[in-house]
Amino acid sequence: MTSSTALLTDRYELTMLAAALRDGTAARPSVFELFARRLSGGRRFGVVAGTGRLLSLLRDFRFGEDELRFLRDNHVVDAETLTYLENYRFTGSIHGYREGELYFPGSPILTVEGSFADAVVLETIALSVMNHDSAVATAASRMSIAAGERPLSEMGSRRAAEMSAVAAARAAYIAGFGATSNLEAGRRWNIPTMGTAAHSWTLLHETEEDAFRAQIDSLGVDTTLLVDTYDIREGVATAIRVAGTDLGGVRLDSGDLPTVAAAVREHLDELGARNTKITVTSDLDEYAIAALAASPVDFYGVGTSVVTGSGYPTAGMVYKLVARQDAGGGWVAVAKASTDKGSKGGRKAAFRTLRDGVATAETVVVSDGFEELGTAAEHPGSRPLQVTLVDGGEIDSSYEGAAGTASAREHHLHVREELPVRALALSKSDPAIPTLFFDQE
């Protein structure tokens, strides 16, 4: 039986709905927008992630008997609202940036169109998914850029809540990681999985040699042996003595990694194990990975930093009403005007302006109403950024599941090539390209 996702919602979404049903504004056509006012941590670009997961959660956004009973017993909403929720199905439309796309301040990442009642209740679930997954994907993309051609594996499940770990593995994969240690992520999203043994495996045995022999007997000589439980140099010598010079790899999880990696590479080569790869782990982030660029490292394993957004665990996205019909049926752009929390009203169309294949600006066309917002032909040298995700309540399934995840990964790696060189730096700075707003003429 499928579980409902409807109560993954803040209470005020439903109390606003109840009030709107009471005063007659619930059916008022409205446009909500999910966007980020700024990029977290002075980063130069953001990565959209979570879209496919959100669409799947939207399928199960239904108020069944258990959900309605909870709302009734806890006096969250009145009887009229319970009746409305009993039949709730999202019947509006959602347009947005493709998953894996880059975003910048003010980018209209998702545009949700429908009645106020249709759209307002989606705020919490949309933000919880997109904020988490985009934060992880942005950090992961920076790490992928820093790693260059060297493969990255995500191994942070023990540093996140159990289902957040699964979502984080997916977001990291979309943004350039090649594998995950999380088996549920592998099953659900068809992400390659990896992993061999922890220090406890070595400590279980009487000697390090016994542990290595048992691992090789089980997993074969292509396995990776963890050589830093005791003395690293002795661990390397034992690994090659047991496995021979065809050993697949060794893993380092401690010490001054540039120095240790260099010493281990030299030792492996002395022992004739020139093809044995070196994997490093140990609290890596994008800065540590960049510092290892000149070191003889073959693979990176990243845990805590990637699943927590490398210090910025949320993307800071918001979900705001930007347009609605007035009592006479005309469209009105609306916007919050609070200091440092303002928004720009109106329905929007977004384009990535390119010159010789390199992004130069995020161009956003703004309209008060629902007239055509322009096409790529009207913006030469630009790429349209929005696609239809939900049309009249019908979800485009191509963005979901393992196929949607693979497509998002491919899209991200492609559009990342459009970034100007300054976007690849890890230091804090302004966004790599400006966001330019133009009113519809």
VOKE-836307 format. One record per residue (C-alpha): residue in three letters; y, z, x. Coordinates in steps of 0.02 Angstrom, whole numbers, padded with zeros to 5 digits, always signed. Last residue first. Example, Ala and Ser with C-alpha at 12.3 -4.5 7.8 and 13.67 -1.06 7.14 Angstrom:
<nuros>
Ser-00053+00357+00684Ala-00225+00390+00615
</nuros>
This chain:
<nuros>
Glu+02217-01189+00325Gln+02082-01059+00358Asp+02156-00921+00464Phe+02109-00925+00647Phe+02036-00781+00748Leu+02001-00795+00934Thr+01873-00681+01017Pro+01897-00684+01205Ile+01759-00720+01332Ala+01673-00608+01460Pro+01725-00452+01367Asp+01841-00340+01469Ser+01768-00249+01617Lys+01643-00119+01672Ser+01537-00171+01821Leu+01370-00257+01799Ala+01427-00434+01839Leu+01341-00575+01744Ala+01487-00607+01626Arg+01597-00662+01772Val+01482-00812+01798Pro+01521-00884+01627Leu+01384-00862+01498Glu+01306-01022+01428Glu+01139-00989+01514Arg+01122-00834+01406Val+01109-00954+01259His+00937-01016+01316Leu+00860-00848+01363His+00919-00779+01197His+00850-00923+01094Glu+00678-00912+01175Arg+00671-00725+01144Ala+00726-00747+00963Ser+00593-00880+00936Ala+00458-00767+01007Thr+00513-00626+00892Gly+00518-00741+00740Ala+00341-00801+00778Ala+00279-00622+00799Gly+00348-00566+00633Glu+00508-00620+00546Tyr+00640-00753+00576Ser+00535-00893+00501Ser+00518-00788+00343Asp+00683-00847+00272Ile+00711-00713+00139Glu+00743-00764-00041Gly+00870-00651-00126Gly+00984-00794-00172Asp+00977-00860+00006Val+00930-00738+00145Leu+00941-00776+00331Thr+01057-00926+00326Val+01119-00966+00502Gln+01280-00923+00592Leu+01334-00969+00769Pro+01403-01145+00756Arg+01420-01222+00931Ser+01589-01284+00989Gly+01649-01430+01094Pro+01726-01509+00941His+01771-01384+00804Glu+01789-01488+00646Ala+01620-01569+00678Ala+01546-01395+00696Thr+01590-01364+00515Gly+01730-01280+00422Leu+01750-01130+00311Glu+01712-01214+00146Glu+01801-01119+00008Phe+01732-00949-00037Gly+01886-00840-00031Asp+02013-00756+00082Ser+01962-00863+00230Val+01942-00829+00417Val+01886-00947+00556Val+01813-00858+00708Thr+01811-00940+00880Glu+01718-00846+01017Ala+01789-00916+01178Thr+01753-01003+01344Ala+01565-01022+01345Val+01498-01139+01479Gly+01409-01301+01435Asp+01542-01412+01512Arg+01671-01320+01407Leu+01604-01220+01261Thr+01678-01136+01107Arg+01551-01028+01017Phe+01584-01044+00831Ala+01600-00917+00690Ala+01633-00932+00504Lys+01717-00789+00413Arg+01748-00711+00242Gly+01906-00611+00237Gly+01972-00447+00303Lys+01996-00398+00484Ser+01948-00220+00525Gly+02041-00066+00583Lys+01959+00082+00665Asp+02075+00114+00812Thr+02209+00176+00690Ser+02151+00155+00510Ala+02190-00011+00424Lys+02026-00047+00334Ala+02020-00224+00269Val+02018-00322+00107Ala+02028-00510+00076Val+02051-00546-00110Trp+01960-00680-00210Gly+02016-00721-00385Gly+01913-00674-00538Gly+02054-00594-00635Ala+01996-00416-00603Asp+01992-00451-00417Gln+01848-00529-00323Arg+01798-00451-00159Ala+01820-00477+00027Val+01796-00381+00191Leu+01687-00233+00139Lys+01632-00154+00302Tyr+01472-00124+00399Val+01500-00054+00575Met+01422-00087+00745Gly+01436+00040+00886Ala+01294-00037+00989Thr+01201+00128+00995Pro+01100+00208+01134Tyr+01235+00181+01267Gly+01172+00262+01428Ser+01051+00125+01477Gly+01020+00074+01296Thr+00904+00222+01269Val+00742+00121+01270Val+00799+00028+01428Ser+00848+00178+01530Thr+00699+00287+01492Gly+00565+00165+01546Val+00580+00017+01663Gly+00437-00060+01763Tyr+00492-00186+01893Phe+00383-00316+01980Asp+00376-00404+02149Val+00479-00294+02265Pro+00512-00339+02447Ser+00691-00272+02442Ala+00846-00384+02439Ala+00872-00368+02251Leu+00829-00182+02252Ala+01008-00126+02225Ala+01017-00241+02073Ile+00867-00152+01998Ala+00947+00017+02031Tyr+01105-00041+01942Glu+01012-00115+01794Asp+00913+00045+01768Leu+00758+00114+01852Asp+00697+00291+01821Ser+00546+00282+01940Thr+00457+00112+01926Val+00416-00007+02068Thr+00279-00138+02073Ile+00224-00209+02240Lys+00107-00359+02247Thr-00044-00382+02359Asn-00039-00558+02428Arg-00012-00508+02610Ala-00152-00381+02609Gly-00194-00407+02794Leu-00177-00223+02840Glu-00017-00257+02937Asp+00049-00351+02784Leu+00014-00201+02673His+00103-00086+02797Glu+00257-00196+02807Arg+00266-00208+02618Val+00244-00019+02603Ala+00385+00015+02726Ala+00503-00104+02637Ala+00460-00031+02467Val+00488+00146+02532Thr+00660+00108+02601Pro+00721+00014+02448Leu+00635+00142+02332Asp+00704+00303+02402Gly+00559+00408+02339Ser+00454+00399+02184Asp+00353+00288+02067Leu+00279+00156+02181Arg+00141+00044+02114Val+00015-00056+02215Gly-00050-00228+02175Gly-00189-00353+02149Leu-00303-00295+02288Asp-00372-00448+02380Thr-00357-00363+02550Gly-00500-00246+02513Ala-00514-00131+02364Val-00569+00033+02444Arg-00495+00014+02618Ile-00343-00071+02542Ala-00308+00072+02424Thr-00345+00204+02555Ala-00218+00129+02676Val-00088+00119+02538Gly-00119+00300+02488Glu-00109+00356+02669Arg+00063+00277+02683Ile+00116+00350+02517Asp+00061+00529+02548Tyr+00009+00616+02387Thr+00025+00542+02213Asp+00119+00392+02284Val-00012+00254+02283Leu-00030+00203+02101Leu-00158+00062+02108Thr-00129-00104+02021Thr-00284-00197+01958Asp-00343-00366+02022Val-00493-00282+02106Gly-00575-00246+01940Leu-00530-00136+01793Ser-00674-00011+01780Asp-00750-00014+01954Ile-00575-00033+02025Gln-00516+00121+01933Ala-00669+00222+01989Arg-00645+00170+02170Phe-00460+00216+02165Ala-00494+00388+02092Asp-00631+00426+02218Glu-00516+00373+02359Glu-00379+00488+02297Thr-00501+00630+02312Glu-00586+00758+02198His-00535+00661+02044Leu-00426+00713+01898Leu-00270+00713+02007Thr-00285+00525+02032Trp-00297+00493+01846Ser-00158+00619+01810His-00043+00514+01918Ala-00047+00379+01787Ala-00162+00228+01768Thr-00168+00044+01719Gly-00035-00028+01606Met+00016-00193+01526Thr+00044-00272+01356Pro+00099-00448+01312Ile+00206-00450+01153Asn+00117-00515+00998Trp+00245-00432+00883Arg+00140-00308+00784Arg-00010-00289+00899Gly+00086-00286+01061Ala+00219-00173+00990Glu+00080-00057+00931Leu+00007-00062+01106Asn+00164-00002+01194Ser+00158-00032+01383Thr+00270-00183+01363Ala+00279-00357+01439Gly+00395-00496+01496Phe+00567-00419+01478Gly+00701-00549+01443Ala+00810-00496+01297Ile+00684-00530+01159Tyr+00555-00424+01252Ala+00677-00280+01267Ala+00712-00286+01079Arg+00526-00286+01039Ala+00488-00140+01154Ala+00635-00046+01079Ala+00568-00070+00902Val+00399+00002+00952Ala+00480+00148+01042Ser+00593+00182+00894Met+00433+00201+00793Glu+00368+00342+00903Ala+00533+00424+00944Ala+00588+00380+01120Arg+00557+00432+01300Arg+00369+00422+01298Ser+00379+00241+01238Gly+00482+00189+01390Met+00367+00066+01478Glu+00455-00103+01467Ser+00396-00227+01599Leu+00508-00338+01703Pro+00461-00493+01802Arg+00558-00547+01958Glu+00652-00710+01936Gly+00822-00626+01928Ala+00803-00438+01911Ala+00989-00409+01884Ile+00993-00535+01741Ser+00842-00453+01662Met+00922-00283+01681Arg+01080-00343+01595Ser+00973-00420+01458Ala+00879-00256+01435Ala+01040-00157+01413Thr+01100-00278+01279Ala+00929-00282+01197Val+00920-00092+01186Ala+01093-00078+01109Ser+01056-00224+00992Asp+00896-00140+00931His+00977+00026+00893Asn+01137-00035+00811Met+01050-00174+00715Val+00914-00065+00639Ser+01018+00088+00593Leu+01164-00022+00539Ala+01064-00129+00418Ile+00972+00022+00347Thr+01132+00117+00316Glu+01235-00023+00241Leu+01105-00099+00125Val+01157+00004-00028Val+01329-00079-00030Ala+01260-00256-00050Asp+01180-00272-00220Ala+01293-00145-00305Phe+01449-00232-00242Ser+01378-00395-00308Gly+01322-00520-00180Glu+01364-00579-00004Val+01309-00498+00159Thr+01385-00571+00317Leu+01295-00520+00477Ile+01353-00535+00658Pro+01532-00578+00612Ser+01592-00569+00794Gly+01740-00450+00803Pro+01708-00393+00981Phe+01578-00507+01062Tyr+01403-00568+01019Leu+01263-00657+01110Glu+01119-00729+01008Gly+00943-00657+01024Glu+00925-00647+00836Arg+01023-00786+00757Tyr+01198-00739+00705Gly+01219-00709+00520His+01212-00762+00340Ile+01145-00650+00203Ser+01135-00698+00021Gly+01123-00598-00140Thr+00978-00553-00252Phe+00926-00389-00172Arg+00801-00316-00293Tyr+00835-00158-00393Asn+00738-00136-00555Glu+00708+00050-00543Leu+00875+00065-00456Tyr+00970+00018-00615Thr+00873+00143-00720Leu+00903+00278-00592Thr+01088+00235-00594Glu+01098+00259-00782Ala+01003+00423-00770Asp+01125+00500-00646Val+01118+00505-00456Val+01070+00629-00319His+01012+00765-00438Asn+00873+00821-00320Asp+00736+00799-00450Arg+00806+00630-00504Leu+00825+00556-00330Phe+00653+00620-00277Arg+00573+00553-00436Leu+00654+00384-00409Glu+00584+00372-00233Asp+00409+00424-00288Glu+00406+00307-00438Gly+00463+00155-00339Phe+00636+00107-00279Arg+00619-00054-00180Phe+00683-00106-00008Asp+00514-00171+00048Arg+00569-00350+00079Leu+00729-00282+00159Leu+00624-00197+00292Ser+00554-00367+00341Leu+00728-00441+00350Leu+00788-00295+00455Arg+00646-00317+00579Gly+00689-00500+00602Thr+00873-00459+00628Gly+00842-00317+00751Ala+00930-00392+00901Val+01100-00470+00935Val+01145-00459+01120Gly+01314-00395+01179Phe+01432-00462+01311Arg+01544-00400+01452Arg+01501-00217+01446Gly+01640-00089+01450Gly+01520+00045+01395Ser+01493-00015+01219Leu+01570-00181+01167Arg+01712-00167+01042Arg+01747-00179+00855Ala+01565-00221+00822Phe+01516-00318+00666Leu+01423-00308+00501Glu+01517-00390+00358Phe+01516-00357+00172Val+01570-00486+00043Ser+01588-00440-00139Pro+01562-00506-00315Arg+01603-00365-00440Ala+01443-00313-00529Ala+01460-00129-00483Thr+01645-00124-00532Gly+01619-00062-00711Asp+01682+00116-00692Arg+01512+00202-00717Leu+01408+00076-00623Ala+01532+00089-00478Ala+01519+00278-00480Ala+01330+00271-00470Leu+01336+00143-00330Met+01457+00251-00232Thr+01337+00398-00256Leu+01195+00286-00197Glu+01276+00233-00033Tyr+01340+00412-00012Arg+01163+00477+00007Asp+01129+00384+00169Thr+00982+00265+00162Leu+00808+00251+00235Leu+00767+00298+00056Ala+00740+00116+00005Thr+00610+00076+00140Ser+00464+00082+00020Ser+00291+00094+00095Thr+00170-00049+00069Met+00000+00000+00000
</nuros>
